[in-house]
Amino acid sequence: MMLTLRQMTYFVALAEQRSFSAAAEAVHVTQPALSQQIKEMEASLGAQLVERLPRDIRLTRAGQVVLERCHEILAMTRNLEAEIRLSKGLTGRLTLGVIPTIAPYLLPRALTRIKAAALDLDMRVREAQTAELLSAVQKGQLDAAVIALPYDVEGLMAQPLFTDHFLLAGSQSRIDALTAQSAPRPTELSPDTLLLLDEGHCLADQALDVCGLKRTRQTVDLGASSLATLCGLVAQGFGLTFLPEIALCSEMAASPDMAVLRFPDPQPERTVALVRRQSTEVKSWFTELAALLTEAGEELMIDARGRG
């Protein structure tokens, strides 16, 4: 008996969940049905894949090898399905990932354009941090993702969309004090005055990197998980934060007491890009999507430069 994609899917779920009941719930089947499929898989391969422990499961050496191959086969299958779905351009179903420091600002404008250009497109959006999105693109769980460069993942290619500058945000009194003589350069800032996003968000590390700073024990991050939280804090005088230009209009509307400072040239910046798998044949859907995202991003930049 040959292995089936269903068996591979169940086996991957079991390896990830480490529980027959949790894996069954994850793939929406009963526990006996999943257990039977795993047994049939082991019988087909002639090897034990799972050690069944009282409150846990453990993959055998053979199971580890099979898991790696299952990931590869399922990724290739999803890749094939995506290529067929998108072979005629922006039509059918498209799954797109976007990082949290871009999604709430770019998506409202971008989705309006995308829907106008592709009325029959079934677009599904997932917001997550960079590492999670890139892994999902690699595995074929997402067709593409909007991230900030750089990234270090093999098998992916990036199409730059637009440049997003970093501004310095704080209360009006703090910004006035910093600009009393001349606007400071990023490297002249004291790290212990900065409020940053949680580790795992690429924005904080990118901002510190381009500003020539390092995250230190004195750097206050407060465990903030969103730019909106940081902007609300700094508007009330709790330190300073880096604000991407793409977020300026939205966050100033939400926190009217916040002031911003634009750094002298060359301004620190990040490149926003659309990434996909290199193995995916280049089709019109990717270039069309990139063009629409670029239009939306550049419009946001123009609005932001009129504000600060």
Backbone as CSV, one residue per row, in Angstrom:
resi,resn,N_x,N_y,N_z,CA_x,CA_y,CA_z,C_x,C_y,C_z
1,MET,0.845,-1.199,0.000,0.000,0.000,0.000,0.880,1.249,0.000
2,MET,0.561,2.210,-0.884,1.350,3.437,-0.969,0.893,4.443,0.082
3,LEU,1.819,5.281,0.494,1.480,6.356,1.423,0.574,7.359,0.737
4,THR,-0.268,8.010,1.519,-1.166,9.024,0.978,-0.826,10.385,1.569
5,LEU,-1.253,11.434,0.879,-1.045,12.794,1.387,-1.793,12.985,2.705
6,ARG,-2.932,12.314,2.838,-3.684,12.414,4.091,-2.861,11.861,5.250
7,GLN,-2.248,10.703,5.037,-1.428,10.118,6.091,-0.266,11.032,6.463
8,MET,0.368,11.607,5.457,1.490,12.513,5.719,1.026,13.736,6.511
9,THR,-0.135,14.276,6.143,-0.679,15.435,6.855,-0.956,15.090,8.311
10,TYR,-1.550,13.927,8.552,-1.840,13.497,9.915,-0.545,13.285,10.703
11,PHE,0.450,12.704,10.047,1.714,12.423,10.732,2.424,13.721,11.122
12,VAL,2.427,14.701,10.233,3.033,16.002,10.546,2.296,16.663,11.706
13,ALA,0.967,16.590,11.702,0.181,17.164,12.804,0.519,16.478,14.123
14,LEU,0.679,15.158,14.071,1.019,14.415,15.287,2.395,14.819,15.811
15,ALA,3.359,14.981,14.905,4.708,15.384,15.302,4.704,16.787,15.909
16,GLU,3.875,17.672,15.383,3.825,19.047,15.880,3.069,19.146,17.204
17,GLN,1.965,18.407,17.313,1.112,18.512,18.510,1.574,17.612,19.653
18,ARG,2.308,16.536,19.323,2.825,15.586,20.321,1.704,14.947,21.142
19,SER,0.563,14.803,20.503,-0.598,14.203,21.162,-1.565,13.742,20.082
20,PHE,-2.065,12.506,20.218,-3.018,11.999,19.233,-4.309,12.806,19.262
21,SER,-4.788,13.139,20.448,-6.046,13.888,20.544,-5.898,15.303,19.982
22,ALA,-4.787,15.982,20.324,-4.570,17.347,19.823,-4.359,17.338,18.311
23,ALA,-3.637,16.337,17.797,-3.407,16.246,16.355,-4.716,16.002,15.626
24,ALA,-5.562,15.131,16.177,-6.857,14.854,15.556,-7.712,16.116,15.490
25,GLU,-7.681,16.884,16.560,-8.431,18.147,16.578,-7.883,19.130,15.555
26,ALA,-6.555,19.155,15.410,-5.927,20.093,14.474,-6.303,19.805,13.024
27,VAL,-6.479,18.522,12.681,-6.810,18.170,11.288,-8.282,17.819,11.120
28,HIS,-9.070,18.044,12.192,-10.531,17.911,12.138,-11.003,16.491,11.834
29,VAL,-10.400,15.518,12.520,-10.869,14.135,12.428,-10.951,13.568,13.835
30,THR,-11.524,12.369,13.972,-11.577,11.733,15.282,-10.222,11.127,15.607
31,GLN,-9.971,10.949,16.904,-8.692,10.368,17.308,-8.505,8.945,16.782
32,PRO,-9.527,8.084,16.821,-9.342,6.736,16.267,-8.999,6.753,14.785
33,ALA,-9.609,7.681,14.032,-9.334,7.756,12.597,-7.886,8.140,12.347
34,LEU,-7.380,9.115,13.110,-5.988,9.526,12.942,-5.046,8.408,13.360
35,SER,-5.343,7.763,14.481,-4.490,6.677,14.958,-4.422,5.543,13.947
36,GLN,-5.549,5.228,13.316,-5.572,4.164,12.314,-4.708,4.515,11.115
37,GLN,-4.754,5.778,10.684,-3.946,6.206,9.543,-2.451,6.127,9.854
38,ILE,-2.072,6.459,11.081,-0.665,6.374,11.463,-0.220,4.908,11.485
39,LYS,-1.079,4.018,12.002,-0.748,2.590,12.023,-0.579,2.054,10.606
40,GLU,-1.474,2.457,9.695,-1.369,2.010,8.300,-0.104,2.554,7.651
41,MET,0.275,3.772,8.026,1.505,4.367,7.504,2.714,3.564,7.963
42,GLU,2.729,3.194,9.245,3.835,2.392,9.781,3.888,1.023,9.116
43,ALA,2.717,0.430,8.864,2.667,-0.883,8.218,3.185,-0.803,6.790
44,SER,2.830,0.272,6.084,3.289,0.440,4.705,4.802,0.573,4.633
45,LEU,5.389,1.286,5.594,6.832,1.523,5.604,7.604,0.393,6.281
46,GLY,6.885,-0.422,7.031,7.559,-1.502,7.738,8.471,-1.003,8.836
47,ALA,8.084,0.093,9.478,8.916,0.677,10.535,8.037,1.409,11.539
48,GLN,8.443,1.374,12.802,7.753,2.147,13.823,8.180,3.602,13.718
49,LEU,7.201,4.478,13.627,7.484,5.903,13.473,7.323,6.671,14.781
50,VAL,6.474,6.153,15.671,6.112,6.885,16.879,6.228,5.981,18.106
51,GLU,6.879,6.477,19.130,6.865,5.808,20.428,5.698,6.382,21.232
52,ARG,4.779,5.533,21.607,3.574,5.966,22.310,3.814,5.922,23.816
53,LEU,3.937,7.101,24.419,4.207,7.222,25.846,2.910,7.565,26.571
54,PRO,2.860,7.434,27.910,1.613,7.681,28.640,0.997,9.054,28.373
55,ARG,1.816,10.113,28.372,1.263,11.463,28.169,1.988,12.215,27.069
56,ASP,2.606,11.509,26.187,3.419,12.165,25.155,3.657,11.167,24.035
57,ILE,4.177,11.651,22.947,4.648,10.774,21.877,6.061,11.219,21.524
58,ARG,6.837,10.281,20.996,8.202,10.610,20.603,8.475,9.941,19.270
59,LEU,9.043,10.694,18.338,9.364,10.116,17.038,10.590,9.228,17.151
60,THR,10.540,8.087,16.488,11.714,7.227,16.397,12.684,7.831,15.387
61,ARG,13.840,7.215,15.237,14.789,7.702,14.227,14.167,7.634,12.846
62,ALA,13.464,6.543,12.579,12.773,6.429,11.292,11.709,7.520,11.155
63,GLY,11.027,7.803,12.276,10.003,8.844,12.253,10.568,10.209,11.927
64,GLN,11.762,10.512,12.429,12.399,11.792,12.135,12.686,11.930,10.640
65,VAL,13.173,10.847,10.038,13.464,10.863,8.597,12.174,11.045,7.803
66,VAL,11.139,10.302,8.182,9.860,10.382,7.483,9.256,11.776,7.630
67,LEU,9.375,12.377,8.809,8.829,13.717,9.037,9.471,14.727,8.091
68,GLU,10.788,14.659,7.953,11.484,15.586,7.060,10.995,15.438,5.622
69,ARG,10.832,14.191,5.182,10.362,13.952,3.814,8.908,14.376,3.636
70,CYS,8.093,14.175,4.666,6.692,14.595,4.582,6.582,16.102,4.418
71,HIS,7.409,16.841,5.171,7.412,18.305,5.022,7.743,18.680,3.573
72,GLU,8.736,18.049,2.993,9.146,18.360,1.623,8.038,18.040,0.629
73,ILE,7.432,16.868,0.771,6.391,16.443,-0.178,5.153,17.320,-0.069
74,LEU,4.728,17.620,1.161,3.543,18.468,1.338,3.796,19.886,0.837
75,ALA,5.028,20.385,1.028,5.362,21.721,0.511,5.311,21.738,-1.007
76,MET,5.849,20.698,-1.651,5.810,20.628,-3.113,4.375,20.525,-3.618
77,THR,3.542,19.796,-2.883,2.140,19.673,-3.268,1.431,21.015,-3.193
78,ARG,1.654,21.745,-2.085,1.031,23.065,-1.958,1.555,24.024,-3.019
79,ASN,2.842,23.889,-3.340,3.433,24.735,-4.374,2.766,24.475,-5.723
80,LEU,2.557,23.196,-6.034,1.888,22.830,-7.281,0.472,23.397,-7.333
81,GLU,-0.255,23.246,-6.239,-1.620,23.764,-6.184,-1.640,25.276,-6.378
82,ALA,-0.666,25.974,-5.754,-0.601,27.432,-5.875,-0.318,27.855,-7.306
83,GLU,0.606,27.162,-7.967,0.940,27.511,-9.350,-0.265,27.355,-10.262
84,ILE,-1.037,26.294,-10.066,-2.224,26.080,-10.892,-3.263,27.151,-10.604
85,ARG,-3.453,27.440,-9.307,-4.446,28.439,-8.931,-4.135,29.806,-9.520
86,LEU,-2.844,30.170,-9.522,-2.451,31.530,-9.908,-1.894,31.612,-11.318
87,SER,-2.034,30.530,-12.080,-1.439,30.500,-13.417,-2.070,31.513,-14.371
88,LYS,-3.265,31.974,-14.057,-3.949,32.933,-14.934,-3.909,34.349,-14.384
89,GLY,-3.015,34.589,-13.428,-2.892,35.943,-12.867,-3.611,36.056,-11.538
90,LEU,-4.024,37.279,-11.193,-4.690,37.518,-9.909,-6.130,37.036,-9.969
91,THR,-6.290,35.740,-9.846,-7.618,35.126,-9.851,-7.565,33.891,-8.973
92,GLY,-8.721,33.374,-8.606,-8.736,32.209,-7.732,-8.450,32.601,-6.298
93,ARG,-7.666,31.796,-5.604,-7.353,32.064,-4.199,-5.886,32.442,-4.041
94,LEU,-5.645,33.459,-3.232,-4.284,33.936,-2.965,-4.117,34.095,-1.465
95,THR,-3.076,33.490,-0.899,-2.799,33.631,0.529,-1.572,34.512,0.708
96,LEU,-1.750,35.598,1.465,-0.698,36.597,1.631,-0.426,36.821,3.108
97,GLY,0.850,36.838,3.487,1.241,37.170,4.843,1.794,38.580,4.913
98,VAL,1.582,39.252,6.036,2.078,40.622,6.222,2.528,40.779,7.667
99,ILE,3.682,41.407,7.886,4.168,41.600,9.246,3.351,42.690,9.962
100,PRO,3.269,42.632,11.305,2.386,43.542,12.061,2.733,45.018,11.957
101,THR,3.991,45.363,11.679,4.345,46.786,11.588,4.078,47.350,10.191
102,ILE,3.491,46.547,9.335,3.106,47.000,7.995,1.607,46.794,7.762
103,ALA,1.078,45.658,8.225,-0.293,45.244,7.904,-1.367,46.304,8.160
104,PRO,-1.454,46.893,9.363,-2.581,47.809,9.616,-2.521,49.104,8.813
105,TYR,-1.375,49.416,8.260,-1.218,50.671,7.526,-1.308,50.465,6.008
106,LEU,-0.693,49.399,5.514,-0.669,49.152,4.072,-1.928,48.454,3.576
107,LEU,-2.435,47.497,4.336,-3.530,46.661,3.829,-4.807,47.424,3.484
108,PRO,-5.265,48.382,4.308,-6.515,49.060,3.932,-6.468,49.693,2.536
109,ARG,-5.355,50.299,2.207,-5.246,50.917,0.878,-4.961,49.880,-0.202
110,ALA,-4.114,48.914,0.141,-3.722,47.918,-0.856,-4.894,47.023,-1.242
111,LEU,-5.673,46.579,-0.253,-6.773,45.663,-0.553,-7.834,46.320,-1.418
112,THR,-8.041,47.615,-1.238,-8.987,48.333,-2.100,-8.539,48.267,-3.549
113,ARG,-7.254,48.479,-3.785,-6.717,48.412,-5.142,-6.782,46.989,-5.700
114,ILE,-6.420,46.022,-4.870,-6.386,44.632,-5.323,-7.787,44.157,-5.695
115,LYS,-8.767,44.473,-4.874,-10.132,44.061,-5.169,-10.667,44.726,-6.436
116,ALA,-10.289,45.992,-6.658,-10.725,46.686,-7.862,-10.101,46.083,-9.113
117,ALA,-8.858,45.611,-8.982,-8.152,45.044,-10.133,-8.507,43.583,-10.365
118,ALA,-8.963,42.891,-9.328,-9.245,41.454,-9.435,-10.508,41.139,-8.638
119,LEU,-11.648,41.351,-9.266,-12.923,41.225,-8.568,-13.199,39.809,-8.083
120,ASP,-12.710,38.799,-8.827,-13.010,37.413,-8.457,-11.900,36.768,-7.630
121,LEU,-10.967,37.576,-7.115,-9.874,37.037,-6.318,-10.339,36.748,-4.894
122,ASP,-10.093,35.527,-4.431,-10.376,35.152,-3.046,-9.070,35.293,-2.271
123,MET,-8.905,36.437,-1.609,-7.641,36.747,-0.951,-7.746,36.505,0.548
124,ARG,-6.783,35.756,1.067,-6.740,35.461,2.487,-5.444,36.030,3.063
125,VAL,-5.559,36.796,4.137,-4.412,37.515,4.695,-4.097,36.974,6.087
126,ARG,-2.816,36.803,6.350,-2.360,36.339,7.661,-1.322,37.321,8.188
127,GLU,-1.521,37.784,9.399,-0.580,38.718,10.025,0.251,37.960,11.056
128,ALA,1.561,38.033,10.929,2.458,37.339,11.864,3.849,37.943,11.733
129,GLN,4.721,37.571,12.665,6.088,38.082,12.625,6.872,37.449,11.476
130,THR,7.981,38.088,11.127,8.730,37.728,9.925,9.118,36.255,9.858
131,ALA,9.692,35.727,10.920,10.167,34.345,10.896,9.035,33.367,10.605
132,GLU,7.882,33.606,11.208,6.743,32.725,11.010,6.231,32.801,9.575
133,LEU,6.178,34.003,9.020,5.706,34.172,7.644,6.651,33.523,6.644
134,LEU,7.954,33.721,6.826,8.912,33.146,5.884,8.871,31.628,5.925
135,SER,8.691,31.068,7.111,8.560,29.616,7.224,7.316,29.132,6.487
136,ALA,6.222,29.889,6.616,4.979,29.505,5.947,5.103,29.602,4.430
137,VAL,5.832,30.609,3.931,6.053,30.715,2.489,6.904,29.533,2.011
138,GLN,7.949,29.227,2.749,8.804,28.090,2.406,8.011,26.791,2.302
139,LYS,7.100,26.593,3.243,6.334,25.344,3.303,5.155,25.317,2.342
140,GLY,4.919,26.433,1.638,3.795,26.480,0.723,2.475,26.807,1.391
141,GLN,2.496,27.207,2.655,1.267,27.564,3.355,0.812,28.973,2.987
142,LEU,1.726,29.798,2.499,1.424,31.129,1.984,2.001,31.245,0.579
143,ASP,1.309,31.978,-0.294,1.832,32.212,-1.641,2.938,33.258,-1.629
144,ALA,2.788,34.253,-0.766,3.770,35.343,-0.698,3.610,36.053,0.636
145,ALA,4.584,36.916,0.957,4.516,37.667,2.210,5.157,39.031,2.031
146,VAL,4.601,40.018,2.716,5.162,41.367,2.744,5.977,41.489,4.020
147,ILE,7.279,41.723,3.865,8.181,41.825,5.009,9.082,43.042,4.810
148,ALA,9.963,43.271,5.777,10.991,44.302,5.654,12.333,43.602,5.496
149,LEU,13.088,44.002,4.513,14.408,43.426,4.294,15.384,43.943,5.352
150,PRO,16.472,43.207,5.637,16.874,41.963,4.989,16.267,40.747,5.657
151,TYR,16.371,39.589,4.987,15.969,38.323,5.564,17.035,37.302,5.179
152,ASP,17.078,36.217,5.900,18.105,35.212,5.648,17.454,33.838,5.595
153,VAL,16.783,33.547,4.496,16.114,32.263,4.310,16.391,31.777,2.902
154,GLU,16.873,30.560,2.795,17.173,30.006,1.479,15.879,29.645,0.747
155,GLY,15.954,29.709,-0.572,14.836,29.270,-1.393,13.770,30.313,-1.629
156,LEU,14.000,31.563,-1.191,13.030,32.628,-1.392,13.657,33.754,-2.213
157,MET,12.821,34.476,-2.927,13.285,35.668,-3.640,12.389,36.833,-3.269
158,ALA,12.956,38.052,-3.334,12.239,39.246,-2.893,12.130,40.271,-4.012
159,GLN,10.969,40.922,-4.078,10.744,42.047,-4.985,10.555,43.300,-4.132
160,PRO,11.534,44.234,-4.106,11.365,45.461,-3.316,10.123,46.227,-3.772
161,LEU,9.394,46.785,-2.813,8.172,47.521,-3.103,8.354,49.025,-2.931
162,PHE,8.855,49.452,-1.765,9.075,50.878,-1.513,9.984,51.026,-0.302
163,THR,10.496,52.236,-0.118,11.382,52.548,1.007,10.585,53.243,2.101
164,ASP,10.784,52.780,3.328,10.068,53.305,4.484,11.089,53.879,5.462
165,HIS,11.060,55.202,5.682,12.024,55.831,6.577,11.597,55.693,8.037
166,PHE,12.581,55.734,8.926,12.314,55.744,10.360,12.305,57.182,10.864
167,LEU,11.263,57.533,11.624,11.169,58.830,12.278,11.332,58.593,13.786
168,LEU,11.588,59.664,14.502,11.671,59.581,15.960,10.406,60.200,16.537
169,ALA,9.717,59.474,17.392,8.449,59.944,17.951,8.558,60.091,19.465
170,GLY,7.878,61.114,19.991,7.851,61.345,21.431,6.851,62.436,21.753
171,SER,6.851,62.887,22.972,5.979,64.008,23.343,6.530,65.287,22.713
172,GLN,5.693,66.306,22.613,6.141,67.555,22.004,7.304,68.151,22.772
173,SER,7.269,68.065,24.098,8.345,68.665,24.893,9.668,67.922,24.674
174,ARG,9.616,66.607,24.569,10.845,65.843,24.331,11.423,66.160,22.953
175,ILE,10.568,66.209,21.958,11.047,66.498,20.599,11.598,67.922,20.525
176,ASP,10.933,68.868,21.178,11.426,70.251,21.187,12.799,70.325,21.841
177,ALA,12.990,69.568,22.929,14.280,69.585,23.624,15.384,69.018,22.738
178,LEU,15.062,67.995,21.960,16.062,67.378,21.083,16.438,68.291,19.921
179,THR,15.491,69.102,19.477,15.742,69.963,18.311,16.074,71.397,18.694
180,ALA,16.367,71.650,19.972,16.656,73.017,20.419,17.809,73.624,19.641
181,GLN,18.816,72.812,19.313,19.946,73.325,18.543,19.897,72.800,17.109
182,SER,19.907,71.502,16.964,19.777,70.896,15.633,19.286,69.478,15.803
183,ALA,18.668,68.939,14.755,18.122,67.585,14.835,19.250,66.585,15.069
184,PRO,19.091,65.710,16.055,20.156,64.743,16.341,20.240,63.673,15.263
185,ARG,21.399,63.092,15.151,21.556,61.921,14.288,21.168,60.682,15.097
186,PRO,20.750,59.620,14.417,20.329,58.409,15.147,21.392,57.885,16.105
187,THR,22.652,57.986,15.701,23.735,57.450,16.525,23.966,58.270,17.788
188,GLU,23.357,59.459,17.876,23.536,60.317,19.048,22.479,60.063,20.125
189,LEU,21.524,59.174,19.839,20.467,58.875,20.797,20.980,57.949,21.895
190,SER,20.439,58.113,23.072,20.779,57.220,24.176,19.801,56.044,24.176
191,PRO,20.310,54.809,24.100,19.411,53.649,24.051,18.455,53.558,25.234
192,ASP,18.853,54.089,26.402,17.987,53.930,27.567,16.774,54.860,27.543
193,THR,16.649,55.687,26.496,15.446,56.512,26.360,14.445,55.900,25.389
194,LEU,14.830,54.795,24.759,14.013,54.237,23.682,13.056,53.156,24.185
195,LEU,11.820,53.234,23.732,10.854,52.167,23.943,10.798,51.354,22.652
196,LEU,10.912,50.047,22.789,10.974,49.182,21.611,9.942,48.075,21.697
197,LEU,9.640,47.500,20.552,8.745,46.360,20.503,9.420,45.132,21.098
198,ASP,8.606,44.141,21.441,9.130,42.867,21.932,10.175,42.315,20.981
199,GLU,11.114,41.549,21.523,12.043,40.825,20.665,11.245,39.850,19.809
200,GLY,11.651,39.698,18.581,10.894,38.887,17.631,10.269,39.763,16.573
201,HIS,9.986,41.025,16.931,9.531,41.988,15.928,10.765,42.549,15.230
202,CYS,10.796,42.445,13.915,11.989,42.867,13.189,12.187,44.376,13.231
203,LEU,11.115,45.137,13.425,11.220,46.594,13.371,12.237,47.131,14.367
204,ALA,12.184,46.657,15.613,13.086,47.181,16.638,14.540,46.906,16.280
205,ASP,14.832,45.673,15.896,16.214,45.323,15.576,16.700,46.063,14.334
206,GLN,15.826,46.213,13.337,16.218,46.939,12.122,16.478,48.401,12.428
207,ALA,15.618,49.005,13.229,15.796,50.417,13.568,17.091,50.633,14.330
208,LEU,17.353,49.781,15.306,18.586,49.902,16.076,19.805,49.680,15.191
209,ASP,19.694,48.743,14.271,20.824,48.432,13.401,21.160,49.603,12.486
210,VAL,20.159,50.151,11.807,20.433,51.252,10.882,20.836,52.518,11.629
211,CYS,20.466,52.598,12.920,20.850,53.760,13.711,22.175,53.542,14.433
212,GLY,22.791,52.386,14.221,24.083,52.129,14.833,24.009,51.906,16.318
213,LEU,22.862,51.436,16.816,22.676,51.199,18.243,22.476,49.714,18.498
214,LYS,22.578,49.317,19.749,22.351,47.939,20.144,21.331,47.908,21.271
215,ARG,20.522,46.832,21.289,19.578,46.660,22.384,20.374,46.320,23.651
216,THR,20.190,47.088,24.703,20.944,46.869,25.941,19.979,46.556,27.075
217,ARG,20.555,46.192,28.208,19.714,45.921,29.376,18.985,47.169,29.841
218,GLN,19.561,48.327,29.508,18.925,49.573,29.938,17.790,49.992,29.004
219,THR,17.777,49.378,27.782,16.729,49.755,26.844,15.380,49.294,27.381
220,VAL,14.433,50.217,27.478,13.115,49.877,27.999,12.237,49.413,26.851
221,ASP,11.691,48.177,26.936,10.785,47.756,25.874,9.358,47.541,26.379
222,LEU,9.185,47.375,27.690,7.868,47.273,28.316,7.032,46.111,27.791
223,GLY,7.617,45.243,26.969,6.862,44.127,26.426,5.812,44.547,25.424
224,ALA,5.944,45.709,24.828,4.945,46.201,23.876,4.931,45.339,22.628
225,SER,3.744,45.028,22.148,3.622,44.188,20.964,3.052,44.922,19.769
226,SER,2.806,46.218,19.906,2.264,46.970,18.772,2.803,48.392,18.766
227,LEU,2.869,48.953,17.576,3.280,50.349,17.436,2.274,51.286,18.099
228,ALA,1.005,50.922,18.037,-0.026,51.775,18.636,0.219,51.953,20.128
229,THR,0.613,50.876,20.811,0.911,50.963,22.245,2.096,51.883,22.494
230,LEU,3.162,51.711,21.707,4.347,52.547,21.869,4.025,54.020,21.624
231,CYS,3.252,54.287,20.593,2.934,55.680,20.270,2.102,56.327,21.373
232,GLY,1.173,55.569,21.952,0.385,56.100,23.057,1.245,56.427,24.258
233,LEU,2.252,55.592,24.513,3.151,55.823,25.638,4.049,57.036,25.425
234,VAL,4.689,57.098,24.266,5.628,58.202,24.055,4.898,59.532,23.928
235,ALA,3.656,59.503,23.457,2.888,60.745,23.368,2.670,61.358,24.748
236,GLN,2.648,60.491,25.776,2.454,60.963,27.153,3.765,61.177,27.895
237,GLY,4.879,61.153,27.161,6.155,61.476,27.762,6.988,60.307,28.227
238,PHE,6.544,59.061,27.954,7.300,57.882,28.389,8.338,57.502,27.341
239,GLY,9.393,58.287,27.239,10.488,57.954,26.352,10.226,58.308,24.896
240,LEU,11.034,57.682,24.032,10.982,57.916,22.595,10.870,56.570,21.887
241,THR,10.425,56.589,20.641,10.399,55.352,19.870,10.636,55.655,18.399
242,PHE,11.066,54.632,17.677,11.203,54.750,16.233,9.850,54.463,15.595
243,LEU,9.450,55.321,14.685,8.161,55.165,14.019,8.384,55.072,12.513
244,PRO,7.978,53.981,11.876,8.118,53.907,10.418,7.191,54.916,9.763
245,GLU,7.666,55.495,8.707,6.910,56.538,8.015,5.535,56.045,7.564
246,ILE,5.441,54.755,7.226,4.183,54.190,6.742,3.076,54.295,7.787
247,ALA,3.475,54.371,9.071,2.497,54.398,10.161,2.173,55.804,10.639
248,LEU,2.849,56.801,10.107,2.776,58.154,10.675,1.360,58.708,10.726
249,CYS,0.647,58.714,9.620,-0.677,59.344,9.587,-1.652,58.655,10.532
250,SER,-1.659,57.331,10.523,-2.582,56.587,11.387,-2.275,56.807,12.851
251,GLU,-0.997,56.749,13.230,-0.644,56.851,14.638,-0.746,58.276,15.165
252,MET,-0.523,59.275,14.312,-0.716,60.653,14.771,-2.188,60.955,14.967
253,ALA,-3.054,60.345,14.144,-4.492,60.528,14.322,-4.954,59.870,15.619
254,ALA,-4.355,58.709,15.953,-4.736,58.000,17.173,-4.126,58.621,18.422
255,SER,-2.942,59.231,18.283,-2.246,59.858,19.421,-1.897,61.296,19.051
256,PRO,-2.878,62.221,19.095,-2.651,63.600,18.638,-1.609,64.367,19.433
257,ASP,-1.280,63.912,20.632,-0.256,64.596,21.437,1.159,64.186,21.033
258,MET,1.277,63.231,20.157,2.607,62.758,19.748,3.221,63.717,18.735
259,ALA,4.511,63.924,18.868,5.267,64.734,17.911,6.329,63.841,17.269
260,VAL,6.784,64.223,16.093,7.794,63.413,15.410,8.933,64.296,14.932
261,LEU,10.066,63.663,14.762,11.271,64.334,14.285,11.810,63.521,13.114
262,ARG,12.120,64.207,12.026,12.732,63.530,10.879,14.246,63.698,10.984
263,PHE,14.969,62.580,10.888,16.419,62.625,11.014,17.055,63.315,9.809
264,PRO,18.255,63.891,10.003,18.979,64.473,8.859,19.351,63.373,7.858
265,ASP,19.554,63.762,6.611,20.017,62.818,5.580,21.434,62.359,5.890
266,PRO,21.769,61.117,5.624,20.889,60.069,5.083,19.989,59.502,6.179
267,GLN,18.685,59.528,5.924,17.729,59.072,6.928,17.760,57.547,7.053
268,PRO,17.644,57.043,8.287,17.553,55.585,8.442,16.287,55.080,7.768
269,GLU,16.354,53.906,7.193,15.228,53.411,6.412,15.210,51.886,6.388
270,ARG,14.103,51.340,5.952,13.981,49.915,5.688,13.322,49.750,4.320
271,THR,13.603,48.640,3.667,12.996,48.339,2.374,11.886,47.330,2.584
272,VAL,10.679,47.692,2.190,9.539,46.779,2.265,9.509,45.976,0.964
273,ALA,9.344,44.655,1.095,9.434,43.786,-0.078,8.371,42.697,-0.039
274,LEU,8.097,42.158,-1.214,7.200,41.016,-1.372,8.062,39.799,-1.677
275,VAL,7.915,38.740,-0.910,8.751,37.551,-1.110,7.891,36.360,-1.538
276,ARG,8.497,35.486,-2.299,7.858,34.238,-2.740,8.933,33.167,-2.833
277,ARG,8.505,31.938,-3.074,9.463,30.853,-3.271,10.139,30.982,-4.629
278,GLN,11.433,30.722,-4.660,12.148,30.745,-5.933,11.656,29.648,-6.858
279,SER,11.196,28.553,-6.285,10.750,27.426,-7.097,9.433,27.703,-7.805
280,THR,8.714,28.728,-7.363,7.456,29.085,-8.009,7.741,29.803,-9.315
281,GLU,7.188,29.291,-10.390,7.400,29.920,-11.692,6.851,31.344,-11.660
282,VAL,7.619,32.272,-12.221,7.190,33.670,-12.228,5.952,33.819,-13.110
283,LYS,4.881,34.239,-12.520,3.631,34.451,-13.238,3.179,35.890,-13.029
284,SER,2.170,36.289,-13.795,1.720,37.676,-13.732,1.137,38.046,-12.374
285,TRP,0.627,37.050,-11.618,0.021,37.382,-10.330,1.013,38.071,-9.409
286,PHE,2.268,37.633,-9.444,3.261,38.186,-8.520,3.618,39.620,-8.908
287,THR,3.861,39.862,-10.181,4.208,41.214,-10.624,3.013,42.156,-10.482
288,GLU,1.810,41.659,-10.734,0.612,42.492,-10.572,0.411,42.860,-9.105
289,LEU,0.566,41.868,-8.231,0.405,42.114,-6.799,1.458,43.086,-6.292
290,ALA,2.710,42.899,-6.718,3.791,43.793,-6.298,3.509,45.222,-6.738
291,ALA,3.017,45.400,-7.953,2.738,46.745,-8.470,1.634,47.421,-7.657
292,LEU,0.592,46.678,-7.297,-0.510,47.253,-6.524,-0.067,47.606,-5.109
293,LEU,0.755,46.767,-4.509,1.277,47.052,-3.173,2.208,48.267,-3.198
294,THR,3.001,48.380,-4.258,3.897,49.533,-4.398,3.105,50.829,-4.503
295,GLU,2.038,50.823,-5.293,1.196,52.015,-5.443,0.632,52.450,-4.090
296,ALA,0.124,51.491,-3.340,-0.450,51.807,-2.032,0.614,52.333,-1.077
297,GLY,1.792,51.710,-1.078,2.869,52.132,-0.191,3.377,53.520,-0.528
298,GLU,3.558,53.793,-1.795,4.059,55.116,-2.202,3.048,56.213,-1.892
299,GLU,1.771,55.892,-1.990,0.743,56.874,-1.629,0.808,57.190,-0.131
300,LEU,1.028,56.167,0.681,1.179,56.378,2.120,2.399,57.244,2.420
301,MET,3.490,57.042,1.679,4.704,57.837,1.877,4.443,59.304,1.556
302,ILE,3.721,59.542,0.481,3.408,60.927,0.103,2.587,61.615,1.184
303,ASP,1.575,60.907,1.692,0.742,61.475,2.774,1.588,61.756,4.024
304,ALA,2.482,60.837,4.338,3.313,60.978,5.546,4.244,62.175,5.426
305,ARG,4.798,62.380,4.253,5.736,63.506,4.080,5.034,64.834,4.121
306,GLY,3.716,64.812,3.947,2.949,66.041,4.104,2.633,66.334,5.558
307,ARG,2.854,65.317,6.438,2.550,65.488,7.862,3.782,65.752,8.722
308,GLY,4.927,65.180,8.316,6.081,65.326,9.186,7.379,65.165,8.432
